[in-house]
């Protein structure tokens, strides 16, 4: 399968005092505001790291769901949080925290499928950083 997705960014002004707007192909983001303060302080809006974290959490959850369904143990739910570490101008770590309800799966099967999703979700493959997962069945 091959497809393309796009998003656009428009930035106006200086790095510290300017601001930008992001729009995604689906328009879920539509002129969504971002700025120095939303990236490095507590401003209202989004930022690139938050969007990467959302993409990684969503991609991992979907990959794991496919993996678990492939062994006939589809999940009831997968709650995933992604915490990115930004340090010295780079994303240095992406840590995923997973809480999952998966009827009928053994701990061994679950751990195997989590490790596979960690390595094989497309966003994990894209990121050039340390990736870690804390996973728990509930």
N, C-alpha and C positions, 0 to 999 in steps of 0.2 A: 504494500500500500504506500502511495506517495501523495502528499498534499502540501500546500503552502498556506501559512497563516501570516497576517501582518498586523502591525500596530503603528501608529504615528505619534510623533512627539513634536511639539512646537515650543521653543524656548525663546523668551524675550527678555533682554536686559543682561546684566552682569551675573556671574555665578552666584554671588552672595545676595544681591538685591533683586535679581530677576525672578521670573516664575515661568512655569510651563504648563502645558496641557497635554494629556495623553488620551488617545482614542484607539480602541481596539476594533478589529474587523467586525466582531459581533455587536459592537456598540454597547457592550456591558460597561466598558469605560467610554464615556462620551465627554470629551473636553474636561477630563478629570484633572484637577489642579495638583501640581507638585512644585516644590520650591526648596531652597536651602533649609528653611525651617522645618519642612515636612521630612527632610532627609536626615538632618543632623540635630534637630531639636524636637519640640513637641507641637509643631504647626499642624493645622487642619489640612488634610489632603493625603496623598499617597507618596510613595517613593520607589525607586527601582528595586531596592533590596526587599521591601515588603512584597512587591509583585513577584520577584524571584521566589521568595519563601512560599507564597500562595501557589505558584506554579509547581514547586517541588512537592509540597504537601498533596496537592491534587493529583499530580502525576503518579506519585508513589501509591496513593490510595487506590487509584484506578488499576495500576499494574498489579498490586497485591490482590485486588478483587478478581482480576482475570486469572491470576495464579491459583488462588484458592478454588475458584469455580472449576478450573481445569482438573482439580483432584476431587471433584464432586463434593466440596465443602464450601459452598458460597457463604459469604459473611452476612450476618444480620446487619452489622454496621462496622465501619472502620473510622475511628476518630483520630485524625493525624494533625499534629502541630509541628511546624517547621520553625526553628530558631536559627537564623543566619548570624554569623559573627563577621563584622566588618572591622578590619584592622589594617592600619598602615596603607590605606588605599586599595585594599583587596578583600574579597570575601574569602575568609580562611577556613570556615567550617559551616556545614549545614547539618544540624542535628534534628532528627525526626523523633517525635514521641508519639507512640501509637497505643491506643486502647481499642481492642477489638472483641467483638462477639461473633464467634464462628462455631456454630453447633457441629459436633461430630469430628472436629479436627483434633489430632493429638498435638501435644506440645512440640514433638519432634517435627511433624509435618508443618506446623505453623512456623517454627523457627527457620526451616528450610525455605519456605515460601517468602518469608520476610527478607531473608538474606538475598534471595533471587531478585525481589522487587527493588531492594536497595541498590543493587548493582545494575539492574536492567531497565528501570524506568528511564524514558528518554531524557528527562531533565537531569537525573543523576549522571547519565552519560555526558551531558553537555557541560556540567559543572566541573571545573578543574580545581577541586578542593577536597578536603577531608569530609566524608559523609559518615554519620553514625546514626544508629537507631536504638531506642529503648522501647521494647515492645512488650505488651502484656495482654493476655487473654482475660476477659472478664466473664 
